[in-house]
Amino acid sequence: MKVSFLVIVALIGGVLFNSANVMALHHEPQNEQASDGKMADNEGIVVSTIDSGGYTYMELENGDHKFWIAAPATQVNKGDHIRFFGSMVMTNFTSKTLNRTFGTIVFVSSTQVKKQ
């Protein structure tokens, strides 16, 4: 009886924690472009960049809104359309490597250049 109980537990664990299910649990929905042609909230056009301390700081513009994000060091160019994922907003963040305080900055886990 003990063996069959352990087998059942192992089977349930395998079903619950297989790679497809784990990926589904961590999948972030990609905010698609709104039907009115506006960019999604997790997108922007690169206005300026600063590389420092293993991060790329990007000033993005989305409509009439400009904001800063910080991502793991990445190569981007002014004018690139960026989509970002895994965000955490921080206020009054001081970067010691830049000797600068950002009123609001969004730390992101990854970015991608969106093809037009």
Backbone as XML, in Angstrom:
<?xml version="1.0"?>
<chain id="A" units="angstrom">
  <residue number="1" name="MET">
    <atom name="N" x="0.821" y="-1.194" z="0.000"/>
    <atom name="CA" x="0.000" y="0.000" z="0.000"/>
    <atom name="C" x="0.862" y="1.254" z="0.000"/>
  </residue>
  <residue number="2" name="LYS">
    <atom name="N" x="1.997" y="1.242" z="0.762"/>
    <atom name="CA" x="2.878" y="2.402" z="0.799"/>
    <atom name="C" x="3.456" y="2.686" z="-0.566"/>
  </residue>
  <residue number="3" name="VAL">
    <atom name="N" x="3.823" y="1.677" z="-1.293"/>
    <atom name="CA" x="4.431" y="1.862" z="-2.596"/>
    <atom name="C" x="3.432" y="2.496" z="-3.559"/>
  </residue>
  <residue number="4" name="SER">
    <atom name="N" x="2.201" y="2.035" z="-3.575"/>
    <atom name="CA" x="1.222" y="2.599" z="-4.500"/>
    <atom name="C" x="0.898" y="4.056" z="-4.146"/>
  </residue>
  <residue number="5" name="PHE">
    <atom name="N" x="0.884" y="4.402" z="-2.868"/>
    <atom name="CA" x="0.660" y="5.784" z="-2.447"/>
    <atom name="C" x="1.796" y="6.668" z="-2.942"/>
  </residue>
  <residue number="6" name="LEU">
    <atom name="N" x="3.043" y="6.217" z="-2.800"/>
    <atom name="CA" x="4.185" y="6.984" z="-3.278"/>
    <atom name="C" x="4.163" y="7.136" z="-4.791"/>
  </residue>
  <residue number="7" name="VAL">
    <atom name="N" x="3.755" y="6.109" z="-5.487"/>
    <atom name="CA" x="3.660" y="6.176" z="-6.948"/>
    <atom name="C" x="2.623" y="7.215" z="-7.355"/>
  </residue>
  <residue number="8" name="ILE">
    <atom name="N" x="1.479" y="7.229" z="-6.664"/>
    <atom name="CA" x="0.433" y="8.209" z="-6.967"/>
    <atom name="C" x="0.937" y="9.627" z="-6.701"/>
  </residue>
  <residue number="9" name="VAL">
    <atom name="N" x="1.629" y="9.832" z="-5.580"/>
    <atom name="CA" x="2.173" y="11.146" z="-5.252"/>
    <atom name="C" x="3.181" y="11.574" z="-6.313"/>
  </residue>
  <residue number="10" name="ALA">
    <atom name="N" x="4.042" y="10.658" z="-6.737"/>
    <atom name="CA" x="5.038" y="10.970" z="-7.761"/>
    <atom name="C" x="4.368" y="11.322" z="-9.092"/>
  </residue>
  <residue number="11" name="LEU">
    <atom name="N" x="3.347" y="10.589" z="-9.468"/>
    <atom name="CA" x="2.633" y="10.876" z="-10.714"/>
    <atom name="C" x="1.946" y="12.242" z="-10.664"/>
  </residue>
  <residue number="12" name="ILE">
    <atom name="N" x="1.290" y="12.539" z="-9.554"/>
    <atom name="CA" x="0.626" y="13.842" z="-9.408"/>
    <atom name="C" x="1.664" y="14.956" z="-9.441"/>
  </residue>
  <residue number="13" name="GLY">
    <atom name="N" x="2.771" y="14.758" z="-8.737"/>
    <atom name="CA" x="3.844" y="15.764" z="-8.752"/>
    <atom name="C" x="4.396" y="15.964" z="-10.147"/>
  </residue>
  <residue number="14" name="GLY">
    <atom name="N" x="4.563" y="14.890" z="-10.893"/>
    <atom name="CA" x="5.066" y="14.996" z="-12.261"/>
    <atom name="C" x="4.107" y="15.748" z="-13.164"/>
  </residue>
  <residue number="15" name="VAL">
    <atom name="N" x="2.822" y="15.527" z="-12.986"/>
    <atom name="CA" x="1.830" y="16.227" z="-13.798"/>
    <atom name="C" x="1.786" y="17.708" z="-13.434"/>
  </residue>
  <residue number="16" name="LEU">
    <atom name="N" x="1.803" y="18.009" z="-12.142"/>
    <atom name="CA" x="1.711" y="19.398" z="-11.688"/>
    <atom name="C" x="2.948" y="20.212" z="-12.006"/>
  </residue>
  <residue number="17" name="PHE">
    <atom name="N" x="4.106" y="19.582" z="-11.974"/>
    <atom name="CA" x="5.345" y="20.336" z="-12.100"/>
    <atom name="C" x="6.146" y="20.005" z="-13.350"/>
  </residue>
  <residue number="18" name="ASN">
    <atom name="N" x="5.473" y="19.522" z="-14.390"/>
    <atom name="CA" x="6.231" y="19.313" z="-15.625"/>
    <atom name="C" x="6.569" y="20.666" z="-16.227"/>
  </residue>
  <residue number="19" name="SER">
    <atom name="N" x="7.511" y="20.708" z="-17.131"/>
    <atom name="CA" x="8.036" y="21.979" z="-17.629"/>
    <atom name="C" x="6.971" y="22.839" z="-18.301"/>
  </residue>
  <residue number="20" name="ALA">
    <atom name="N" x="6.020" y="22.228" z="-18.986"/>
    <atom name="CA" x="4.983" y="23.022" z="-19.656"/>
    <atom name="C" x="4.121" y="23.752" z="-18.634"/>
  </residue>
  <residue number="21" name="ASN">
    <atom name="N" x="3.764" y="23.049" z="-17.549"/>
    <atom name="CA" x="2.940" y="23.692" z="-16.522"/>
    <atom name="C" x="3.716" y="24.768" z="-15.782"/>
  </residue>
  <residue number="22" name="VAL">
    <atom name="N" x="4.979" y="24.538" z="-15.505"/>
    <atom name="CA" x="5.790" y="25.536" z="-14.813"/>
    <atom name="C" x="5.923" y="26.774" z="-15.697"/>
  </residue>
  <residue number="23" name="MET">
    <atom name="N" x="6.142" y="26.588" z="-16.994"/>
    <atom name="CA" x="6.230" y="27.727" z="-17.898"/>
    <atom name="C" x="4.907" y="28.475" z="-17.933"/>
  </residue>
  <residue number="24" name="ALA">
    <atom name="N" x="3.796" y="27.764" z="-17.910"/>
    <atom name="CA" x="2.497" y="28.422" z="-17.935"/>
    <atom name="C" x="2.289" y="29.252" z="-16.676"/>
  </residue>
  <residue number="25" name="LEU">
    <atom name="N" x="2.785" y="28.760" z="-15.547"/>
    <atom name="CA" x="2.639" y="29.501" z="-14.296"/>
    <atom name="C" x="3.438" y="30.793" z="-14.328"/>
  </residue>
  <residue number="26" name="HIS">
    <atom name="N" x="4.571" y="30.811" z="-15.030"/>
    <atom name="CA" x="5.443" y="31.976" z="-15.050"/>
    <atom name="C" x="5.284" y="32.822" z="-16.308"/>
  </residue>
  <residue number="27" name="HIS">
    <atom name="N" x="4.394" y="32.421" z="-17.171"/>
    <atom name="CA" x="4.210" y="33.164" z="-18.410"/>
    <atom name="C" x="3.507" y="34.482" z="-18.127"/>
  </residue>
  <residue number="28" name="GLU">
    <atom name="N" x="4.071" y="35.552" z="-18.658"/>
    <atom name="CA" x="3.449" y="36.857" z="-18.520"/>
    <atom name="C" x="2.719" y="37.165" z="-19.808"/>
  </residue>
  <residue number="29" name="PRO">
    <atom name="N" x="1.478" y="37.586" z="-19.694"/>
    <atom name="CA" x="0.769" y="37.920" z="-20.922"/>
    <atom name="C" x="1.439" y="39.098" z="-21.605"/>
  </residue>
  <residue number="30" name="GLN">
    <atom name="N" x="1.520" y="39.039" z="-22.897"/>
    <atom name="CA" x="2.104" y="40.140" z="-23.649"/>
    <atom name="C" x="0.983" y="41.085" z="-24.025"/>
  </residue>
  <residue number="31" name="ASN">
    <atom name="N" x="1.071" y="42.306" z="-23.502"/>
    <atom name="CA" x="0.063" y="43.304" z="-23.815"/>
    <atom name="C" x="0.198" y="43.663" z="-25.288"/>
  </residue>
  <residue number="32" name="GLU">
    <atom name="N" x="-0.762" y="43.296" z="-26.068"/>
    <atom name="CA" x="-0.711" y="43.573" z="-27.495"/>
    <atom name="C" x="-1.123" y="45.014" z="-27.745"/>
  </residue>
  <residue number="33" name="GLN">
    <atom name="N" x="-0.791" y="45.497" z="-28.902"/>
    <atom name="CA" x="-1.110" y="46.864" z="-29.273"/>
    <atom name="C" x="-2.617" y="47.059" z="-29.229"/>
  </residue>
  <residue number="34" name="ALA">
    <atom name="N" x="-3.037" y="48.171" z="-28.669"/>
    <atom name="CA" x="-4.451" y="48.476" z="-28.572"/>
    <atom name="C" x="-5.045" y="48.652" z="-29.963"/>
  </residue>
  <residue number="35" name="SER">
    <atom name="N" x="-6.338" y="48.415" z="-30.078"/>
    <atom name="CA" x="-6.993" y="48.516" z="-31.381"/>
    <atom name="C" x="-6.981" y="49.945" z="-31.929"/>
  </residue>
  <residue number="36" name="ASP">
    <atom name="N" x="-6.775" y="50.934" z="-31.061"/>
    <atom name="CA" x="-6.742" y="52.315" z="-31.528"/>
    <atom name="C" x="-5.351" y="52.730" z="-31.996"/>
  </residue>
  <residue number="37" name="GLY">
    <atom name="N" x="-4.397" y="51.780" z="-32.070"/>
    <atom name="CA" x="-3.064" y="52.068" z="-32.581"/>
    <atom name="C" x="-2.069" y="52.524" z="-31.534"/>
  </residue>
  <residue number="38" name="LYS">
    <atom name="N" x="-2.501" y="52.694" z="-30.292"/>
    <atom name="CA" x="-1.585" y="53.122" z="-29.229"/>
    <atom name="C" x="-0.744" y="51.945" z="-28.768"/>
  </residue>
  <residue number="39" name="MET">
    <atom name="N" x="0.443" y="52.266" z="-28.214"/>
    <atom name="CA" x="1.318" y="51.223" z="-27.682"/>
    <atom name="C" x="0.757" y="50.674" z="-26.363"/>
  </residue>
  <residue number="40" name="ALA">
    <atom name="N" x="1.095" y="49.430" z="-26.086"/>
    <atom name="CA" x="0.731" y="48.823" z="-24.806"/>
    <atom name="C" x="1.530" y="49.488" z="-23.686"/>
  </residue>
  <residue number="41" name="ASP">
    <atom name="N" x="1.084" y="49.325" z="-22.452"/>
    <atom name="CA" x="1.738" y="49.951" z="-21.297"/>
    <atom name="C" x="3.167" y="49.469" z="-21.096"/>
  </residue>
  <residue number="42" name="ASN">
    <atom name="N" x="3.482" y="48.254" z="-21.549"/>
    <atom name="CA" x="4.833" y="47.713" z="-21.355"/>
    <atom name="C" x="5.712" y="47.919" z="-22.588"/>
  </residue>
  <residue number="43" name="GLU">
    <atom name="N" x="5.508" y="49.021" z="-23.285"/>
    <atom name="CA" x="6.278" y="49.334" z="-24.477"/>
    <atom name="C" x="6.654" y="50.805" z="-24.506"/>
  </residue>
  <residue number="44" name="GLY">
    <atom name="N" x="7.642" y="51.137" z="-25.332"/>
    <atom name="CA" x="8.016" y="52.517" z="-25.541"/>
    <atom name="C" x="9.104" y="52.628" z="-26.589"/>
  </residue>
  <residue number="45" name="ILE">
    <atom name="N" x="9.311" y="53.855" z="-27.041"/>
    <atom name="CA" x="10.366" y="54.162" z="-28.003"/>
    <atom name="C" x="11.550" y="54.708" z="-27.217"/>
  </residue>
  <residue number="46" name="VAL">
    <atom name="N" x="12.750" y="54.191" z="-27.479"/>
    <atom name="CA" x="13.949" y="54.607" z="-26.753"/>
    <atom name="C" x="14.299" y="56.043" z="-27.128"/>
  </residue>
  <residue number="47" name="VAL">
    <atom name="N" x="14.357" y="56.901" z="-26.087"/>
    <atom name="CA" x="14.735" y="58.304" z="-26.254"/>
    <atom name="C" x="16.221" y="58.468" z="-25.940"/>
  </residue>
  <residue number="48" name="SER">
    <atom name="N" x="16.678" y="57.799" z="-24.869"/>
    <atom name="CA" x="18.094" y="57.849" z="-24.494"/>
    <atom name="C" x="18.436" y="56.613" z="-23.677"/>
  </residue>
  <residue number="49" name="THR">
    <atom name="N" x="19.737" y="56.296" z="-23.605"/>
    <atom name="CA" x="20.201" y="55.139" z="-22.833"/>
    <atom name="C" x="21.454" y="55.500" z="-22.058"/>
  </residue>
  <residue number="50" name="ILE">
    <atom name="N" x="21.658" y="54.795" z="-20.938"/>
    <atom name="CA" x="22.869" y="54.913" z="-20.132"/>
    <atom name="C" x="23.226" y="53.502" z="-19.677"/>
  </residue>
  <residue number="51" name="ASP">
    <atom name="N" x="24.455" y="53.051" z="-19.930"/>
    <atom name="CA" x="24.924" y="51.752" z="-19.446"/>
    <atom name="C" x="25.785" y="51.967" z="-18.219"/>
  </residue>
  <residue number="52" name="SER">
    <atom name="N" x="25.457" y="51.246" z="-17.127"/>
    <atom name="CA" x="26.232" y="51.389" z="-15.892"/>
    <atom name="C" x="25.886" y="50.269" z="-14.922"/>
  </residue>
  <residue number="53" name="GLY">
    <atom name="N" x="26.912" y="49.734" z="-14.274"/>
    <atom name="CA" x="26.712" y="48.757" z="-13.211"/>
    <atom name="C" x="25.969" y="47.507" z="-13.624"/>
  </residue>
  <residue number="54" name="GLY">
    <atom name="N" x="26.137" y="47.060" z="-14.867"/>
    <atom name="CA" x="25.467" y="45.838" z="-15.323"/>
    <atom name="C" x="24.037" y="46.058" z="-15.778"/>
  </residue>
  <residue number="55" name="TYR">
    <atom name="N" x="23.586" y="47.300" z="-15.804"/>
    <atom name="CA" x="22.234" y="47.636" z="-16.243"/>
    <atom name="C" x="22.291" y="48.577" z="-17.435"/>
  </residue>
  <residue number="56" name="THR">
    <atom name="N" x="21.245" y="48.518" z="-18.236"/>
    <atom name="CA" x="21.018" y="49.527" z="-19.262"/>
    <atom name="C" x="19.794" y="50.308" z="-18.823"/>
  </residue>
  <residue number="57" name="TYR">
    <atom name="N" x="19.999" y="51.586" z="-18.583"/>
    <atom name="CA" x="18.910" y="52.480" z="-18.222"/>
    <atom name="C" x="18.387" y="53.072" z="-19.514"/>
  </residue>
  <residue number="58" name="MET">
    <atom name="N" x="17.075" y="52.990" z="-19.737"/>
    <atom name="CA" x="16.475" y="53.487" z="-20.968"/>
    <atom name="C" x="15.360" y="54.470" z="-20.638"/>
  </residue>
  <residue number="59" name="GLU">
    <atom name="N" x="15.435" y="55.624" z="-21.261"/>
    <atom name="CA" x="14.315" y="56.553" z="-21.180"/>
    <atom name="C" x="13.415" y="56.230" z="-22.359"/>
  </residue>
  <residue number="60" name="LEU">
    <atom name="N" x="12.168" y="55.885" z="-22.060"/>
    <atom name="CA" x="11.220" y="55.500" z="-23.096"/>
    <atom name="C" x="10.106" y="56.527" z="-23.213"/>
  </residue>
  <residue number="61" name="GLU">
    <atom name="N" x="9.535" y="56.583" z="-24.399"/>
    <atom name="CA" x="8.390" y="57.459" z="-24.642"/>
    <atom name="C" x="7.256" y="56.595" z="-25.168"/>
  </residue>
  <residue number="62" name="ASN">
    <atom name="N" x="6.093" y="56.738" z="-24.532"/>
    <atom name="CA" x="4.896" y="56.018" z="-24.943"/>
    <atom name="C" x="3.794" y="57.069" z="-25.033"/>
  </residue>
  <residue number="63" name="GLY">
    <atom name="N" x="3.485" y="57.484" z="-26.253"/>
    <atom name="CA" x="2.533" y="58.583" z="-26.435"/>
    <atom name="C" x="3.151" y="59.865" z="-25.915"/>
  </residue>
  <residue number="64" name="ASP">
    <atom name="N" x="2.460" y="60.537" z="-25.009"/>
    <atom name="CA" x="2.998" y="61.772" z="-24.428"/>
    <atom name="C" x="3.650" y="61.525" z="-23.071"/>
  </residue>
  <residue number="65" name="HIS">
    <atom name="N" x="3.852" y="60.259" z="-22.718"/>
    <atom name="CA" x="4.421" y="59.868" z="-21.418"/>
    <atom name="C" x="5.867" y="59.406" z="-21.590"/>
  </residue>
  <residue number="66" name="LYS">
    <atom name="N" x="6.807" y="60.031" z="-20.854"/>
    <atom name="CA" x="8.208" y="59.591" z="-20.829"/>
    <atom name="C" x="8.486" y="58.974" z="-19.473"/>
  </residue>
  <residue number="67" name="PHE">
    <atom name="N" x="9.263" y="57.877" z="-19.471"/>
    <atom name="CA" x="9.595" y="57.193" z="-18.225"/>
    <atom name="C" x="10.894" y="56.421" z="-18.403"/>
  </residue>
  <residue number="68" name="TRP">
    <atom name="N" x="11.516" y="56.054" z="-17.278"/>
    <atom name="CA" x="12.780" y="55.320" z="-17.277"/>
    <atom name="C" x="12.542" y="53.879" z="-16.883"/>
  </residue>
  <residue number="69" name="ILE">
    <atom name="N" x="13.275" y="52.975" z="-17.563"/>
    <atom name="CA" x="13.334" y="51.574" z="-17.147"/>
    <atom name="C" x="14.798" y="51.196" z="-16.986"/>
  </residue>
  <residue number="70" name="ALA">
    <atom name="N" x="15.048" y="50.178" z="-16.180"/>
    <atom name="CA" x="16.389" y="49.614" z="-16.021"/>
    <atom name="C" x="16.288" y="48.118" z="-16.302"/>
  </residue>
  <residue number="71" name="ALA">
    <atom name="N" x="17.134" y="47.639" z="-17.206"/>
    <atom name="CA" x="17.129" y="46.234" z="-17.612"/>
    <atom name="C" x="18.540" y="45.686" z="-17.495"/>
  </residue>
  <residue number="72" name="PRO">
    <atom name="N" x="18.681" y="44.361" z="-17.401"/>
    <atom name="CA" x="20.026" y="43.803" z="-17.476"/>
    <atom name="C" x="20.703" y="44.336" z="-18.743"/>
  </residue>
  <residue number="73" name="ALA">
    <atom name="N" x="22.012" y="44.534" z="-18.679"/>
    <atom name="CA" x="22.755" y="45.152" z="-19.788"/>
    <atom name="C" x="22.331" y="44.565" z="-21.126"/>
  </residue>
  <residue number="74" name="THR">
    <atom name="N" x="21.965" y="45.450" z="-22.031"/>
    <atom name="CA" x="21.489" y="45.042" z="-23.347"/>
    <atom name="C" x="21.833" y="46.111" z="-24.372"/>
  </residue>
  <residue number="75" name="GLN">
    <atom name="N" x="21.920" y="45.711" z="-25.618"/>
    <atom name="CA" x="22.236" y="46.651" z="-26.696"/>
    <atom name="C" x="20.944" y="47.156" z="-27.311"/>
  </residue>
  <residue number="76" name="VAL">
    <atom name="N" x="20.689" y="48.448" z="-27.179"/>
    <atom name="CA" x="19.539" y="49.082" z="-27.810"/>
    <atom name="C" x="19.997" y="50.388" z="-28.442"/>
  </residue>
  <residue number="77" name="ASN">
    <atom name="N" x="19.217" y="50.881" z="-29.352"/>
    <atom name="CA" x="19.535" y="52.122" z="-30.050"/>
    <atom name="C" x="18.403" y="53.122" z="-29.892"/>
  </residue>
  <residue number="78" name="LYS">
    <atom name="N" x="18.762" y="54.377" z="-29.943"/>
    <atom name="CA" x="17.768" y="55.433" z="-29.911"/>
    <atom name="C" x="16.798" y="55.198" z="-31.064"/>
  </residue>
  <residue number="79" name="GLY">
    <atom name="N" x="15.505" y="55.279" z="-30.765"/>
    <atom name="CA" x="14.479" y="55.053" z="-31.782"/>
    <atom name="C" x="13.930" y="53.647" z="-31.809"/>
  </residue>
  <residue number="80" name="ASP">
    <atom name="N" x="14.602" y="52.677" z="-31.123"/>
    <atom name="CA" x="14.086" y="51.306" z="-31.062"/>
    <atom name="C" x="12.752" y="51.276" z="-30.327"/>
  </residue>
  <residue number="81" name="HIS">
    <atom name="N" x="11.848" y="50.421" z="-30.801"/>
    <atom name="CA" x="10.572" y="50.170" z="-30.130"/>
    <atom name="C" x="10.798" y="48.986" z="-29.188"/>
  </residue>
  <residue number="82" name="ILE">
    <atom name="N" x="10.717" y="49.241" z="-27.887"/>
    <atom name="CA" x="11.049" y="48.242" z="-26.872"/>
    <atom name="C" x="9.783" y="47.729" z="-26.195"/>
  </residue>
  <residue number="83" name="ARG">
    <atom name="N" x="9.753" y="46.426" z="-25.961"/>
    <atom name="CA" x="8.727" y="45.803" z="-25.115"/>
    <atom name="C" x="9.474" y="45.232" z="-23.918"/>
  </residue>
  <residue number="84" name="PHE">
    <atom name="N" x="8.927" y="45.424" z="-22.713"/>
    <atom name="CA" x="9.614" y="44.935" z="-21.513"/>
    <atom name="C" x="8.696" y="44.058" z="-20.676"/>
  </residue>
  <residue number="85" name="PHE">
    <atom name="N" x="9.340" y="43.195" z="-19.857"/>
    <atom name="CA" x="8.618" y="42.189" z="-19.078"/>
    <atom name="C" x="9.145" y="42.136" z="-17.651"/>
  </residue>
  <residue number="86" name="GLY">
    <atom name="N" x="8.322" y="41.653" z="-16.738"/>
    <atom name="CA" x="8.733" y="41.443" z="-15.346"/>
    <atom name="C" x="9.064" y="42.724" z="-14.630"/>
  </residue>
  <residue number="87" name="SER">
    <atom name="N" x="8.136" y="43.649" z="-14.571"/>
    <atom name="CA" x="8.448" y="44.979" z="-14.063"/>
    <atom name="C" x="8.158" y="45.164" z="-12.569"/>
  </residue>
  <residue number="88" name="MET">
    <atom name="N" x="8.993" y="46.024" z="-11.963"/>
    <atom name="CA" x="8.825" y="46.434" z="-10.568"/>
    <atom name="C" x="9.125" y="47.930" z="-10.513"/>
  </residue>
  <residue number="89" name="VAL">
    <atom name="N" x="8.147" y="48.729" z="-10.107"/>
    <atom name="CA" x="8.299" y="50.179" z="-10.064"/>
    <atom name="C" x="8.929" y="50.595" z="-8.740"/>
  </residue>
  <residue number="90" name="MET">
    <atom name="N" x="9.915" y="51.489" z="-8.831"/>
    <atom name="CA" x="10.538" y="52.044" z="-7.631"/>
    <atom name="C" x="10.483" y="53.562" z="-7.723"/>
  </residue>
  <residue number="91" name="THR">
    <atom name="N" x="10.223" y="54.211" z="-6.593"/>
    <atom name="CA" x="10.203" y="55.664" z="-6.549"/>
    <atom name="C" x="11.407" y="56.157" z="-5.763"/>
  </residue>
  <residue number="92" name="ASN">
    <atom name="N" x="11.897" y="57.319" z="-6.152"/>
    <atom name="CA" x="13.062" y="57.946" z="-5.523"/>
    <atom name="C" x="14.241" y="56.986" z="-5.415"/>
  </residue>
  <residue number="93" name="PHE">
    <atom name="N" x="14.516" y="56.279" z="-6.509"/>
    <atom name="CA" x="15.622" y="55.321" z="-6.542"/>
    <atom name="C" x="16.918" y="56.046" z="-6.875"/>
  </residue>
  <residue number="94" name="THR">
    <atom name="N" x="17.928" y="55.853" z="-6.025"/>
    <atom name="CA" x="19.237" y="56.451" z="-6.265"/>
    <atom name="C" x="20.192" y="55.393" z="-6.786"/>
  </residue>
  <residue number="95" name="SER">
    <atom name="N" x="20.733" y="55.646" z="-7.979"/>
    <atom name="CA" x="21.752" y="54.784" z="-8.560"/>
    <atom name="C" x="23.102" y="55.313" z="-8.106"/>
  </residue>
  <residue number="96" name="LYS">
    <atom name="N" x="23.800" y="54.505" z="-7.329"/>
    <atom name="CA" x="25.122" y="54.929" z="-6.851"/>
    <atom name="C" x="26.123" y="55.013" z="-7.993"/>
  </residue>
  <residue number="97" name="THR">
    <atom name="N" x="26.013" y="54.104" z="-8.976"/>
    <atom name="CA" x="26.970" y="54.128" z="-10.086"/>
    <atom name="C" x="26.756" y="55.330" z="-11.001"/>
  </residue>
  <residue number="98" name="LEU">
    <atom name="N" x="25.529" y="55.835" z="-11.064"/>
    <atom name="CA" x="25.249" y="57.010" z="-11.893"/>
    <atom name="C" x="25.254" y="58.296" z="-11.084"/>
  </residue>
  <residue number="99" name="ASN">
    <atom name="N" x="25.258" y="58.151" z="-9.748"/>
    <atom name="CA" x="25.160" y="59.310" z="-8.860"/>
    <atom name="C" x="23.944" y="60.157" z="-9.259"/>
  </residue>
  <residue number="100" name="ARG">
    <atom name="N" x="22.812" y="59.455" z="-9.376"/>
    <atom name="CA" x="21.582" y="60.087" z="-9.850"/>
    <atom name="C" x="20.384" y="59.456" z="-9.164"/>
  </residue>
  <residue number="101" name="THR">
    <atom name="N" x="19.387" y="60.283" z="-8.863"/>
    <atom name="CA" x="18.142" y="59.782" z="-8.296"/>
    <atom name="C" x="17.040" y="59.903" z="-9.343"/>
  </residue>
  <residue number="102" name="PHE">
    <atom name="N" x="16.335" y="58.792" z="-9.564"/>
    <atom name="CA" x="15.208" y="58.766" z="-10.485"/>
    <atom name="C" x="13.934" y="58.914" z="-9.663"/>
  </residue>
  <residue number="103" name="GLY">
    <atom name="N" x="13.072" y="59.843" z="-10.025"/>
    <atom name="CA" x="11.800" y="60.011" z="-9.319"/>
    <atom name="C" x="10.998" y="58.727" z="-9.355"/>
  </residue>
  <residue number="104" name="THR">
    <atom name="N" x="10.914" y="58.139" z="-10.531"/>
    <atom name="CA" x="10.259" y="56.842" z="-10.729"/>
    <atom name="C" x="11.048" y="56.094" z="-11.785"/>
  </residue>
  <residue number="105" name="ILE">
    <atom name="N" x="11.304" y="54.821" z="-11.527"/>
    <atom name="CA" x="11.990" y="53.971" z="-12.502"/>
    <atom name="C" x="11.375" y="52.584" z="-12.428"/>
  </residue>
  <residue number="106" name="VAL">
    <atom name="N" x="11.315" y="51.918" z="-13.561"/>
    <atom name="CA" x="10.746" y="50.579" z="-13.640"/>
    <atom name="C" x="11.890" y="49.607" z="-13.885"/>
  </residue>
  <residue number="107" name="PHE">
    <atom name="N" x="12.132" y="48.701" z="-12.939"/>
    <atom name="CA" x="13.134" y="47.650" z="-13.128"/>
    <atom name="C" x="12.446" y="46.488" z="-13.816"/>
  </residue>
  <residue number="108" name="VAL">
    <atom name="N" x="13.065" y="46.000" z="-14.895"/>
    <atom name="CA" x="12.466" y="44.936" z="-15.689"/>
    <atom name="C" x="13.423" y="43.754" z="-15.774"/>
  </residue>
  <residue number="109" name="SER">
    <atom name="N" x="12.867" y="42.563" z="-15.967"/>
    <atom name="CA" x="13.706" y="41.366" z="-16.046"/>
    <atom name="C" x="14.226" y="41.135" z="-17.453"/>
  </residue>
  <residue number="110" name="SER">
    <atom name="N" x="13.493" y="41.609" z="-18.473"/>
    <atom name="CA" x="13.956" y="41.425" z="-19.843"/>
    <atom name="C" x="13.285" y="42.442" z="-20.768"/>
  </residue>
  <residue number="111" name="THR">
    <atom name="N" x="13.942" y="42.635" z="-21.903"/>
    <atom name="CA" x="13.405" y="43.515" z="-22.940"/>
    <atom name="C" x="13.549" y="42.836" z="-24.279"/>
  </residue>
  <residue number="112" name="GLN">
    <atom name="N" x="12.807" y="43.311" z="-25.248"/>
    <atom name="CA" x="12.992" y="42.855" z="-26.616"/>
    <atom name="C" x="12.669" y="44.024" z="-27.544"/>
  </residue>
  <residue number="113" name="VAL">
    <atom name="N" x="13.417" y="44.093" z="-28.627"/>
    <atom name="CA" x="13.134" y="45.107" z="-29.635"/>
    <atom name="C" x="11.975" y="44.578" z="-30.449"/>
  </residue>
  <residue number="114" name="LYS">
    <atom name="N" x="10.929" y="45.359" z="-30.500"/>
    <atom name="CA" x="9.723" y="44.945" z="-31.222"/>
    <atom name="C" x="9.882" y="45.325" z="-32.686"/>
  </residue>
  <residue number="115" name="LYS">
    <atom name="N" x="9.674" y="44.367" z="-33.554"/>
    <atom name="CA" x="9.759" y="44.599" z="-34.998"/>
    <atom name="C" x="8.517" y="45.352" z="-35.433"/>
  </residue>
  <residue number="116" name="GLN">
    <atom name="N" x="8.717" y="46.336" z="-36.266"/>
    <atom name="CA" x="7.601" y="47.182" z="-36.739"/>
    <atom name="C" x="6.762" y="46.472" z="-37.761"/>
  </residue>
</chain>
